[in-house]
Each structure stands twice: as C-alpha cells, then as structure tokens.
Amino acid sequence: MDDLQLIRQLGQALTQAVEAQDWPRLQQADRAIARLLHAMAASPLTQEKRQALQALQQHHQQMYRVCETRRTELEEKMRQHRSQRDGRQAYALFSQEEEL
C-alpha cells in the first residue's frame, strides 16, 4: 500500500472509530498516524502527499473537536449522576430516620 492510500485509510479509520465511539480503535488510528508521520519525515514529500497530509490533519482536528464535545457531554452526565446520587442518598437517609 502506498503512502497516499494509507493516509486516506487512516482518515477513514478516524471517522469510523469516532462514529462508533470506539475509543481504543481511535487510539490505534492515532498511533498509526504518528508512526506514518515519523516514517514520512525522513523523505521529501510530493505535492500530492503534502495535500493529503494537510487534509488528514484537518480531518484529525475535526475528529478531535467531536471527541472533545463528547467528553464534555459525558462529564455533564457524570455530574448529573453524582448530583442525583447524592440526592437519592439523602432521601434514603431521611426515609430511614422516619421509619425509626
């Protein structure tokens, strides 16, 4: 597989992992991108490869924003859950005191 195909494949892997919310697979794709960039750093880039890498970078940034949005949503859900849990615990304590 040539570098251009690999660049495109990694972009697709990012998208699929984010859409599936498959965070381990996302980490694998991210590491594969890092390895590719490291390997490509030793040789000159054609204009076509440079453009493909710029597109991959933009796509990576877009997927990062999606992940950040998802992280923020999960933090809010966890905060709500903790708040509700505290309320349920307080209610349970109040109910137990009334039973005594």
C-alpha positions, 0 to 999 in steps of 0.5 A, a space after each residue: 500500500 502506498 503512502 497516499 492510500 494509507 493516509 486516506 485509510 487512516 482518515 477513514 479509520 478516524 471517522 469510523 472509530 469516532 462514529 462508533 465511539 470506539 475509543 481504543 480503535 481511535 487510539 490505534 488510528 492515532 498511533 498509526 498516524 504518528 508512526 506514518 508521520 515519523 516514517 514520512 519525515 525522513 523523505 521529501 514529500 510530493 505535492 500530492 502527499 503534502 495535500 493529503 497530509 494537510 487534509 488528514 490533519 484537518 480531518 484529525 482536528 475535526 475528529 478531535 473537536 467531536 471527541 472533545 464535545 463528547 467528553 464534555 457531554 459525558 462529564 455533564 452526565 457524570 455530574 448529573 449522576 453524582 448530583 442525583 446520587 447524592 440526592 437519592 442518598 439523602 432521601 434514603 437517609 431521611 426515609 430511614 430516620 422516619 421509619 425509626 
